[in-house]
Amino acid sequence: MQDFASPRMFRVSLMFNGLALIGGLLSGILLQNVSVMACPSICHCIEKNSLMVVQCMSRNLEKIPPDLPRDTVVLVLAANHITHIPNQAFRELHYLQELDLSNNDIETVDMGAFQGVSDSLLVLDLSNNNIQNVPKEAFARLRAKINLSNNPWHCECTLQEVLRELRLDPETVNEVICHTAVQEEYAGKPIIQVLDSGINFCTFHHKTTDVAMFVTMFGWFTMVIAYVIYYVRHNQEDARRHLEYLKSLPSNSQISKDFDTISTVL
């Protein structure tokens, strides 16, 4: 029995080992296919030095593709027609280190646009877009080196507070220029130079707010005074008409005289 069982057990063992090997090979093939299929059809995905690079440049994209590979390390979305970066646009890309959104038509960046990649992102390029302003929370906790050059920035308090927290690309920092500003004299000048000169846009913001509040209060005060004057004049006119009416009524003495005359006649 032992001589018969031993070869049989050996064959069973070989069979299970073979099945395990085939299963491993199939799993690897399937995982490889899943990884390939995860790349959007409109983009080109390659591995460079064991890092996933997703190339979606000049593809006439109007929005950020939603089905990007989760192991993306470099994402190039330059030279498209993207106009908006929505909240959590890259939330699944936990390994993302470089993001190129340059030469698009971006106008708005939501406050949570880069949530999920703030810890991993090292380079962010938003140059050559149509961004005028961004919410303070948009770049919160970002450690990336950021290129914001060649955008039509409106220089005011919020932008000043945003830039205070950012690590701007030193090679392009002087190309972040005020297209417009709360004080027109600073339009056309690099915002960093303006701020380095001691200008505080938040001071202008508070002054503008104070002036607006003063104008509003003055307007309300004027309306109240006008209403009071109208009310007094209207009441005066009513009182005058009532007085004239009372004067037009016969007096008590005249009524008494008329009554005596009638009594005499009778």
C-alpha positions in Angstrom: 0.0 0.0 0.0 2.8 2.4 0.8 4.4 1.9 -2.5 1.1 2.6 -4.3 0.1 5.6 -2.2 3.5 7.3 -2.4 3.5 7.8 -6.2 -0.1 8.7 -6.2 0.4 11.5 -3.6 3.4 12.6 -5.6 1.3 13.0 -8.7 -1.4 14.8 -6.7 1.2 17.2 -5.3 2.6 17.9 -8.8 -0.9 18.6 -10.1 -1.6 21.1 -7.4 1.7 22.8 -7.9 1.1 23.0 -11.6 -2.4 24.5 -11.0 -0.9 27.1 -8.6 1.8 28.0 -11.2 -0.8 28.4 -14.0 -3.1 30.4 -11.6 -0.2 32.8 -10.8 0.6 33.2 -14.5 -3.0 34.0 -15.3 -3.3 36.4 -12.5 -0.2 38.3 -13.7 -1.6 38.4 -17.2 -4.9 39.7 -16.0 -3.4 42.3 -13.8 -1.2 43.5 -16.7 -4.3 43.7 -18.9 -6.2 45.7 -16.2 -3.3 48.1 -15.9 -3.2 48.6 -19.7 -7.0 49.0 -19.9 -6.9 51.6 -17.2 -5.2 54.1 -19.6 -7.8 56.4 -21.2 -8.1 55.7 -24.9 -7.4 59.3 -25.8 -4.1 59.3 -23.8 -0.8 57.5 -24.1 0.5 55.6 -21.0 4.1 54.5 -20.7 6.3 53.3 -17.9 9.5 55.2 -17.6 12.0 54.1 -15.0 9.2 52.0 -13.4 7.1 55.2 -13.1 3.7 55.5 -14.9 3.6 58.5 -17.2 0.3 59.5 -18.7 0.6 61.7 -21.8 -2.6 63.5 -22.8 -1.0 66.5 -24.5 -2.8 68.2 -27.4 -5.8 65.9 -27.5 -8.5 68.6 -27.6 -9.7 67.7 -24.1 -12.3 70.0 -22.6 -12.2 68.4 -19.2 -9.9 66.2 -17.1 -10.3 62.5 -17.9 -12.0 60.7 -15.1 -10.5 57.2 -15.7 -6.8 57.9 -15.2 -4.5 55.0 -13.9 -4.3 55.1 -10.2 -0.5 54.6 -10.2 0.1 57.7 -12.4 3.2 59.5 -11.3 3.5 62.1 -14.2 0.4 63.5 -15.8 0.6 65.8 -18.8 -2.6 67.6 -19.8 -0.9 70.5 -21.5 -2.2 72.2 -24.7 -5.8 71.3 -24.4 -9.0 73.3 -24.0 -9.7 72.6 -20.3 -11.5 75.5 -18.6 -12.2 74.2 -15.1 -10.5 72.2 -12.4 -13.3 70.7 -10.3 -13.1 69.6 -6.7 -11.1 66.4 -6.1 -10.2 66.1 -9.8 -7.1 64.0 -8.9 -8.3 62.4 -5.7 -7.5 58.8 -6.8 -3.9 59.6 -8.0 -2.1 59.1 -4.7 1.3 58.7 -6.4 1.0 61.8 -8.6 4.2 63.8 -8.5 4.2 66.0 -11.6 1.1 67.6 -13.1 1.2 69.8 -16.2 -1.9 71.8 -17.0 -0.1 74.6 -19.0 -1.4 76.1 -22.2 -5.1 75.4 -21.5 -8.1 77.7 -21.2 -8.5 77.3 -17.4 -10.5 80.1 -15.8 -11.7 78.6 -12.5 -10.0 76.4 -9.9 -12.3 75.0 -7.2 -11.1 75.2 -3.6 -10.8 71.4 -3.4 -9.2 70.9 -6.8 -6.0 69.3 -5.5 -7.4 67.4 -2.5 -5.8 64.0 -2.3 -2.5 64.9 -4.0 -1.3 67.7 -1.7 1.2 65.4 0.0 2.6 63.7 -3.1 2.6 66.5 -5.7 6.1 68.0 -6.3 5.6 70.0 -9.5 2.5 71.8 -10.7 2.4 73.9 -13.9 -0.6 76.2 -14.5 1.1 78.7 -16.8 -0.4 80.2 -19.9 -4.1 79.9 -18.9 -6.9 82.4 -18.2 -6.8 82.4 -14.4 -7.6 85.8 -12.8 -8.1 84.6 -9.2 -8.3 81.5 -7.1 -9.8 80.8 -3.7 -7.4 80.7 -0.7 -8.1 77.0 -0.1 -7.2 75.9 -3.6 -3.5 75.4 -2.9 -3.8 74.6 0.8 -1.1 72.3 2.1 0.5 72.0 -1.3 4.3 71.5 -1.1 4.8 71.5 -4.9 6.8 74.0 -6.9 4.2 75.9 -8.8 4.4 77.8 -12.1 1.6 80.5 -12.3 3.2 82.6 -15.0 1.4 84.2 -18.0 -2.1 84.3 -16.5 -4.3 87.5 -16.4 -4.1 87.8 -12.6 -6.2 90.4 -10.8 -4.0 91.6 -8.0 -5.9 92.0 -4.7 -6.0 90.8 -1.1 -7.0 87.1 -1.8 -4.2 86.6 -4.4 -1.7 88.1 -2.0 -2.7 85.7 0.8 -2.6 82.8 -1.7 0.9 83.6 -2.9 2.2 84.0 0.7 1.6 80.2 1.2 3.0 79.0 -2.1 6.4 77.8 -3.3 6.6 79.5 -6.6 8.9 78.4 -9.4 11.9 80.8 -9.0 12.6 80.7 -12.8 9.1 82.1 -13.7 8.2 84.1 -10.6 8.7 87.4 -12.3 6.3 86.3 -15.0 3.4 86.3 -12.6 2.1 89.7 -13.6 -0.8 91.9 -12.4 -3.1 92.1 -15.5 -5.4 94.3 -13.4 -5.2 95.4 -9.8 -7.2 97.2 -7.0 -4.9 100.1 -7.7 -4.5 100.6 -11.4 -0.9 101.9 -11.0 0.2 98.3 -10.3 -1.3 96.8 -13.4 1.4 95.4 -15.7 3.9 94.8 -12.9 5.2 91.5 -11.5 3.2 90.9 -8.3 6.2 89.7 -6.4 8.0 93.0 -7.1 5.0 94.9 -6.0 4.7 93.0 -2.7 8.4 93.2 -2.1 8.1 97.0 -2.3 5.9 97.0 0.7 2.5 97.2 -1.0 -0.3 95.5 0.9 -3.3 94.8 -1.2 -5.3 93.8 1.9 -5.0 97.4 3.1 -6.6 98.6 -0.1 -9.3 96.0 0.3 -10.2 97.2 3.8 -10.2 100.8 2.7 -12.5 100.0 -0.2 -14.8 98.0 2.1 -14.9 100.9 4.5 -15.8 103.4 1.8 -18.5 101.1 0.4 -20.0 100.8 3.9 -19.9 104.6 4.4 -21.6 105.2 1.1 -24.3 102.6 1.9 -24.9 104.1 5.3 -25.0 107.6 3.9 -27.5 106.5 1.3 -29.8 105.0 4.0 -29.4 108.1 6.1 -30.4 110.3 3.2 -33.5 108.1 2.5 -34.6 108.3 6.2 -34.2 112.1 6.2 -36.1 112.4 3.0 -38.9 110.3 4.3 -39.1 112.3 7.5 -39.3 115.6 5.6 -41.9 114.2 3.3 -43.9 112.9 6.3 -43.8 116.3 8.1 -44.7 118.2 4.9 -47.6 115.9 4.1 -48.9 116.2 7.7 -48.6 119.9 7.6 -50.6 120.0 4.4 -53.3 117.9 5.9 -53.3 120.0 9.0 -53.6 123.2 6.9 -56.5 121.8 4.9 -58.3 120.7 8.1 -57.8 124.2 9.6 -59.3 125.8 6.5 -62.2 123.5 6.7 -62.8 124.4 10.4 -62.6 128.1 9.5 -65.2 127.6 6.8 -67.7 126.3 9.4 -70.1 128.8 11.0 -69.0 129.9 14.5 -71.1 129.3 17.6 -71.8 133.0 18.1 -73.1 133.3 14.6 -75.4 130.3 15.1 -76.7 131.9 18.4 -77.5 135.2 16.7 -79.4 133.4 13.9 -81.4 131.5 16.5 -82.4 134.7 18.4 -83.5 136.3 15.1 -85.7 133.4 14.3 -87.2 133.5 17.9 -88.0 137.2 17.6 -89.8 136.7 14.3 -91.9 134.0 15.8 
